[in-house]
């Protein structure tokens, strides 16, 4: 059966005949974008040790990480100092670069329980550090229960680095990507209160040494209780109900208007 020219396809290679802008998407099919796009609902932020190191390189040490709730905003930025240069005798420019420098900011709802600084410094607490005993204490000592509110950036506690992980999945539980921020150090903590506000937020700015892409070893996979599996979502009844008897046309990694992953040049 001939292909239906009205069915959207994807232009994945730079060929003049493959780009029909009323019929094609660019790079990949987007009929199922609402299912396959990253979303804040499917993003997990965790705090933990300053370095992403394990005894087994394939092991994700989730038991040492604290999932952080009530986060309203997080931004991660890397900048690489780059200087344009020229040389006598040439009209062309070239560039020299230094090490990438990273910074991040996070805003979290101020609620009863662990505050933002306490959540970020879970690695120090689990190591058994009594933050009330520093020359400049980070919390006051409470009877029969550990402190939940940390403050005072002058405290020696905040000379200890920590780490953070961000994990991104789509609505069908495929892992899109994940990274770990190593050797984080806080340089700003802020709380703002104003009349008429519906909430109070804590805000932290920090710097980090390195952004390390990581493999989470399937953290967050749904198991067998869902009508699809992350490994083969387009063979599931859910996808067939949406895209018909040939759901492979909706697979971002599969056949798309005659273009497959194998036909895309290796240079892309």
Beta strands, then each sheet from edge to edge (+ up, - down):
strand 1: 9-11
strand 2: 24-26
strand 3: 43-48
strand 4: 66-67
strand 5: 71-85
strand 6: 94-109
strand 7: 162-169
strand 8: 175-192
strand 9: 201-208
strand 10: 210-213
sheet 1: 1+ 2+
sheet 2: 4+ 3- 7+ 8- 9+ 6- 5+
sheet 3: 4+ 3- 7+ 8- 10+
end
